[in-house]
Amino acid sequence: MSILSLFKKKPELARDPICHMMVDPSKARASSEFEGVTYYFCAPGCKMLFEEDPARHIASEKPAVEM
Amino acid sequence: MAFDLALSLGALGLAAAVLWFFLGKRTPLPVAAQSAELPARELSEPPIDAFDPAAGADTEQARLSVSGMTCASCVFAIDRTLRAVPGVSDANVNLAAEQASVSFDPRQVTPAEMISAIQGVGYDARIAGGLQESQEADEHARRRDLRLLMLKFGVGAPLAILLFVGSSGDLFRWDPGFLSNHYLQFGLAVPVQFWVGWQFLASAWKSARHRMADMNTLIAAGTLAAFSFSTVATFAQGALPETVSGKVYFDTAAIIVTLILLGRLLEARAKSKTSDAIRKLVGLQPRTARVIRDGQETEVPISEVRVSEQLLVKPSEKVPVDGVILSGATSIDESMVTGESVPADKGPGDRVIGATVNTVGAFTMEATRIGEDGLLGQIAHMVRDAQGSRASIQRLVDVVAGYFVPAVMLVAFATFAAWTLASADPELNRSIAAAVAVLIIACPCALGLATPTSIMVGTGKGAEFGVLIRNAETLETAHRVDTIVFDKTGTLTHGQPSLAEIRPASGFIDDQVLALAASAESLSEHPVARAITFAALEKGLTLSEPSEFEMKPGQGIRATVDRKAVAIGNRALMTNLGVSVDSLLNHFEALAKAGNTPMFVAIDRSPAAVIAVADSLKEDAAQSVSDIKRMGINTVMITGDNRYAAQAIAGQVGIDEVIAEVMPQDKVSRVAELQSEGKVVAMVGDGINDAPALAQANVGIAIGAGTDIAIEAADVTLMGERLSGVVTAIKLSAATMRNIKQNLFFAFVYNTAGIPIAAGVLFPFFGLLLNPGIAALAMAASSLSVLTNALRLRGFKP
């Protein structure tokens, strides 16, 4: 991270519905659309899990996979 | 004042000279120049049973490096993906290590397929480099450390010089007056004290927490005392008693830190590159293998070979992996692993070692162990483990410091007490100032140079006598060696067979048999053939070219010389040719028992003689061994050879203890055993199989004519073949240690002499207290003495 980036505005972050990490949508490595909403993921693994049962994961309050 | 300033200037000049001396261009030592090529010969089957063809060959382990994992779901996804691959029985993914370890059936799946499965779900993976990769990481860290040390020295040295100029007042005409400004000096000293010298502070703190005092404690205590005192003198002059106010020691602290860092830098540069041995080992492996898949021969990268696959090996190719011969007969040059130059005869059922060189025959084999499980991989592992686990011997400097530091602390405390109690009007800050002055003067700046300078000169001296010392600590260790373990073949012996004896059957004359045998062998490149031919030529016999010549891998040769059918070989050859050798069996066995390699010679299908070759001792072997024994050192011989051959050689050379029939990877454990008995062990060897033991031993000594890998694993390399260097190395070590001890004396003596002054012993009489001039004087005198003394080592003669 360069010093300049500290002065930049914080990007709007999206929550990864699987692991609940906060993800910068512009840099997300994976995304998926479900019922008209785009979800962003920290990594392809989360996308994979999400797409298996999107409805359940959106509803879930807890991360699908605990560390 | 002018006197000690002149000396201070001398110290600076000396520092520059030291710099040039050690950091100037150094010519590389010509180690690699004459490596390898002198493999050895063997009397019995090389002991390669080292590795059992896997007990559980159905499952293999693979480690994959996986990148791109960010959270637990990645782990989960990859874990599930891997388990879904047919043939994978278990997978274990570690997020932090970025690794996956997988158990799989090598007949169903390759690591490459697992990698593509992982890539399929959006991550990147490759086979974890294991050895090579971690070695590279080590090497990388080592280089980074060295670079950092150089940078720190590069920053510390100019700052220290500026501080020195500044505090030397009017000595330098060009001295810009502002340098003597204490505030500026403080600014210059801070980075030296806390960045350049950080490692001393950190190590001292670590030792202090273990209630130990070592060299770092001394450096930290001395420099911090000097620095803090000077800081107070700069910013709060009023706090100091009049007698010592206005004096700053920023230059003392900075010069000590810088000079000691220079010592560390020199040591780091001299540190051996442990990784080279392993990199070279890995480099020995062939890159591709001919695999027979579905009856088709395909050439594949070595990493794709699976256990129990069938491989084809053609003449003069390297054996790709460890395995067992299925069909075909050949001889394989295993000298790189065993040190034995005579190719080992192999047939179906015999084990072969990856990276050894096939000679004449083609064969098919089944792969039993691949990658790190192979013998080569195991040896690499052992070398690394041994290098990591070897017991380090406490550095002499630390031993000395262990006594000196507490003593100094005690004196400092006593000083404080004395000033408080004995003074007519006790003043707390004056007592503190005196105690601090003791700490300042007690830290000898030549301490950092005492060891490296002797070692540098000693190393150079060793090179002059053909003893190349790669590892500075070796010189501190070698004189303590009380047991020397010798490898036999190629170390005590030439490693090349020569003719030992001919025992003709009745009716045959030895010269006549030798002439025929030598003629028959004259077309062969085999070491045994060369030994026979050479012996005949030496005797002045006339050889004739054979009109017909045939090599029988694993048996011997058959040729027609002067219309006579000559056959030389083992019993199997004779049986095949229908020659009965019963009448010669007695001779054969007697010669074998005496440590020779006997062969039958048949002329026109009748048994003519037993001809025996043997590995001969090096000319200086017996002399060197007896020199070593005279120094009171135990000698041990270790070999993979059979007991008879081993004892025969040991008897000739005068070695008392023989450890024979040792598997290649057991040498290291025998050395470790000796060490666990409290012995300080030196190992002398030349082969790849000696490499782990060389690394394990307190001092590993490689024969310069040996394999690169042995040389890389060892601490000392003897140029050429001669063994007398072992004695030289030990004597040189003793001389160097003596020199280091003298240096330590010089490093401490001037500063120690300064302690009473600092403590204020002279104050009541002369009003003399420690001043920066005295500190500089002590620094200059000790550095000069240390350097001069180290150079005296140049007069060493073995």
Interface residues (C-beta under 8 A of the other chain):
Chain A: D16 I18 C19 M21 R29 A30 C42 A43 P44 G45 C46 K47 M48 L49 P63 A64 V65 E66 M67
Chain B: G68 M69 T70 C71 A72 S73 C74 V75 F76 A77 I78 L95 V121 G122 Y123
